């Protein structure tokens, strides 16, 4: 039986730039850096974001931007605070998709390696309740 998500790994061209991305926006705590000693495929760093293990590993950036993404839940009251954090890094924003009232607010933005992230204020139960109306 699946117990949950173990970790997420993102391949990044520049470990330091990606570290800034995760620590600045997600308040990620760096808990490991391989330096030049690698136990995996390439140099890597591990972070915790509210208990979630995120790995960044040195490699070739994605060649294109897509809508494949990971969404993190935030409180609606913090939406503007997070938007300011993201804008301060100068990353590319994706225009929001059309929404119906009651499914929450979202912002979509790419990291420096073409991974798409979403910060979302709604929950699954709220979205399903809205869609059922």
SULLINDA-V287293 format. One record per residue. RES is the residue in three letters. OMEGA is omega in radians with two decimals (none if undefined). NEAR is the number of other ideal C-beta (glycine too) atoms within 10 Angstrom. Layout:
BEGIN
res={RES RES}
omega={OMEGA OMEGA}
near={NEAR NEAR}
END
This chain:
BEGIN
res={UNK UNK UNK UNK UNK UNK UNK UNK UNK UNK UNK UNK UNK UNK UNK UNK UNK UNK UNK UNK UNK UNK UNK UNK UNK UNK UNK UNK UNK UNK UNK UNK UNK UNK UNK UNK UNK UNK UNK UNK UNK UNK UNK UNK UNK UNK UNK UNK UNK UNK UNK UNK UNK UNK UNK UNK UNK UNK UNK UNK UNK UNK UNK UNK UNK UNK UNK UNK UNK UNK UNK UNK UNK UNK UNK UNK UNK UNK UNK UNK UNK UNK UNK UNK UNK UNK UNK UNK UNK UNK UNK UNK UNK UNK UNK UNK UNK UNK UNK UNK UNK UNK UNK UNK UNK UNK UNK UNK UNK UNK UNK UNK UNK UNK UNK UNK UNK UNK UNK UNK UNK UNK UNK UNK UNK UNK UNK UNK UNK UNK UNK UNK UNK}
omega={3.10 -3.10 -3.11 3.10 3.09 -3.13 3.04 3.12 3.09 3.07 -3.05 -3.14 -3.05 -3.08 -3.11 3.11 3.10 3.09 3.10 3.12 -3.07 -3.13 -3.11 -3.07 -2.99 -3.08 -3.13 3.08 3.11 -3.10 -3.14 3.00 -3.08 -3.02 3.14 3.11 -3.09 3.05 -3.11 -3.09 -3.06 3.07 -3.08 3.03 3.08 3.11 2.93 3.04 -3.10 3.11 3.14 3.14 3.09 3.13 2.93 -3.08 -3.12 3.13 -3.10 3.12 3.01 -3.07 -3.13 3.09 3.07 3.09 3.01 -3.06 3.01 -3.11 3.06 3.13 3.02 3.06 -3.13 -3.12 -3.12 -3.05 -3.10 3.10 3.12 3.11 3.11 3.11 -3.10 -3.13 -3.14 3.12 3.12 3.13 -3.11 3.04 3.01 3.11 3.13 3.08 3.08 -3.12 3.00 -3.14 3.08 3.13 3.08 3.10 3.13 2.88 -3.12 3.14 -3.14 2.98 -3.08 -3.11 3.06 2.99 3.14 3.10 3.08 2.93 -2.96 -3.09 -3.08 3.08 3.10 -3.11 3.09 -3.13 3.14 3.10 3.13 -3.13 -3.12 -3.13 none}
near={2 5 5 5 8 9 11 14 16 19 18 26 14 14 17 9 14 23 17 13 24 21 14 14 20 20 12 20 12 13 11 12 14 16 9 5 7 12 6 10 11 12 16 21 22 18 23 16 16 10 5 16 15 18 15 28 19 17 16 9 16 18 6 6 13 10 9 9 15 12 14 14 13 20 9 11 8 12 17 9 10 18 16 9 15 19 12 10 14 7 15 13 12 16 6 11 9 5 13 9 7 12 17 18 14 18 18 19 21 17 21 17 18 15 22 18 21 18 21 18 18 17 12 8 8 13 16 10 12 15 10 6 7}
END
